Amino acid sequence: MNKSIKHSIPVIDLAPLYQSNAQAMDTLVHQVYDAYSRIGFAYITNHGVAPNLIANVFEASHQFHDLSIEDKLQIEINQFHRGYIPINTSTDRTSVIEKAARPNQSESFMMMHELEQDDPDVLQGAPLAGPNQWPADLKGFQETVTIYHDALALLSNKLVKVFELALNNDSLSRHFTKPTTWLRLLHYPSLNLDDPEDLFGSNPHIDYGFITILAQDDVGGLQVRNVTGDWIDVPYVKDYFVMNTGEVIRHWSNGRFLATPHRVVNRTGKERYSCPFFFDPNIHSHISTLPNYVGIGEQSKYSDIVFGDMVMDHLRSNHDQHTENN
């Protein structure tokens, strides 16, 4: 890997997750604390997700996005935030980084955790409690995407323990007994060089959940804003994921851990594909600052909130389909 990349975005080796070595785990916890309290982004390697699963999900994404717009619109995103998100229908209106003037120049397929029809959340009409939507005529698509989703969920559950140790608080696991999970298959057309500067593949924003694990292709375009305010590239590295933290862990840590601004700028002349996986607390989780991050006589920087309320506020503000359903 290029030395300058290493100095910009740290690399975390997750091999200790699959070993019985206390010293190696201590090193991993230290690396996680350092990376996510200083930068908020890192490459992760030796993550345990087989290369063929990653290749398969990208192939599935290409197959989906090669469908006609008419076929994709048959499963346009529903009130449960599952299905096809057309281009020009999502705008980061709630972003505190830069107020988006124009919609994101991307289209995507979204699937989430599956819930049975007799699940209490479904019966009670909890936020996002509904079934996935699948394209009708893509053989093997559902199976491929689900296998990848489940592999990332397994990895994320292992990472919860690491973050518990990094935060020196063993209460996080209870928020993930039935986590909120999202897998998004994104396609970014290339922008033209003469397009407005405030037109982005993905507008500058921070993620509002716990962690995001990203598989990206080699086209490039992902940028993060460092502590000096400069936008730096996060290029593709073979067999590495990119992982960042979001608003939830920033809230838990009273700002000690970061939710770092990032954006996608694709003016390469090539189409870009990426597959972000979002691993978040249970929709009913009450998000409040952990006691060990609030000093005696101090108050948290953040107001307590139910995770589902936070999610639905973002979705209703940023996605045209949810705005229409208000």
MOFENQUI-V219319 format. One record per backbone hydrogen bond with DSSP energy under -0.5 kcal/mol. CO is the residue of the C=O (numbers start at 1). NH is the residue of the N-H. If there is no record, write none. Layout:
CO/NH ; CO/NH
This chain:
2/5 ; 2/6 ; 3/7 ; 4/8 ; 5/9 ; 10/43 ; 12/14 ; 12/45 ; 13/16 ; 14/17 ; 15/18 ; 16/19 ; 19/21 ; 21/25 ; 22/26 ; 23/27 ; 24/28 ; 25/29 ; 26/30 ; 27/31 ; 28/32 ; 29/33 ; 30/34 ; 31/35 ; 32/36 ; 33/37 ; 34/38 ; 35/39 ; 35/40 ; 36/258 ; 40/245 ; 41/10 ; 42/243 ; 43/12 ; 44/241 ; 45/14 ; 48/50 ; 50/53 ; 50/54 ; 51/55 ; 52/56 ; 53/57 ; 54/58 ; 55/59 ; 56/60 ; 57/61 ; 58/62 ; 59/63 ; 60/64 ; 61/65 ; 62/66 ; 64/67 ; 68/72 ; 69/73 ; 70/74 ; 71/74 ; 72/75 ; 73/76 ; 75/84 ; 78/81 ; 82/78 ; 83/110 ; 84/77 ; 84/86 ; 85/108 ; 86/89 ; 89/320 ; 90/104 ; 91/93 ; 92/95 ; 92/100 ; 104/88 ; 104/106 ; 107/187 ; 108/85 ; 109/185 ; 110/83 ; 111/183 ; 116/119 ; 119/122 ; 119/123 ; 120/124 ; 121/125 ; 121/126 ; 122/125 ; 126/129 ; 128/130 ; 135/138 ; 137/139 ; 138/141 ; 140/144 ; 141/145 ; 142/146 ; 143/147 ; 144/148 ; 145/149 ; 146/150 ; 147/151 ; 148/152 ; 149/153 ; 150/154 ; 151/155 ; 152/156 ; 153/157 ; 154/158 ; 155/159 ; 156/160 ; 157/161 ; 158/162 ; 159/163 ; 160/164 ; 161/165 ; 162/166 ; 163/167 ; 164/168 ; 164/169 ; 169/172 ; 171/174 ; 172/175 ; 173/176 ; 174/177 ; 175/282 ; 176/179 ; 179/181 ; 180/280 ; 181/113 ; 182/278 ; 183/111 ; 184/186 ; 184/276 ; 185/109 ; 186/274 ; 187/107 ; 187/189 ; 188/272 ; 192/195 ; 196/199 ; 198/200 ; 200/105 ; 202/264 ; 204/98 ; 205/262 ; 207/247 ; 209/248 ; 209/249 ; 210/246 ; 211/279 ; 212/214 ; 212/244 ; 213/277 ; 214/216 ; 214/242 ; 215/275 ; 217/220 ; 221/265 ; 222/234 ; 223/263 ; 224/226 ; 224/232 ; 226/229 ; 230/226 ; 230/232 ; 232/224 ; 237/240 ; 241/44 ; 242/214 ; 243/42 ; 244/212 ; 245/260 ; 246/250 ; 247/251 ; 248/252 ; 249/253 ; 250/255 ; 251/254 ; 252/290 ; 253/256 ; 258/260 ; 261/225 ; 262/205 ; 263/223 ; 264/201 ; 264/202 ; 264/266 ; 265/267 ; 266/191 ; 272/188 ; 273/217 ; 274/186 ; 275/215 ; 276/184 ; 277/213 ; 278/182 ; 278/280 ; 279/210 ; 279/211 ; 280/180 ; 282/285 ; 283/308 ; 285/287 ; 285/307 ; 286/288 ; 287/305 ; 290/293 ; 291/294 ; 295/298 ; 305/287 ; 306/309 ; 306/310 ; 307/311 ; 308/312 ; 309/313 ; 310/314 ; 311/315 ; 312/316 ; 313/317 ; 314/318 ; 315/319 ; 318/91 ; 318/320 ; 319/322 ; 319/323 ; 320/324 ; 321/325 ; 323/326
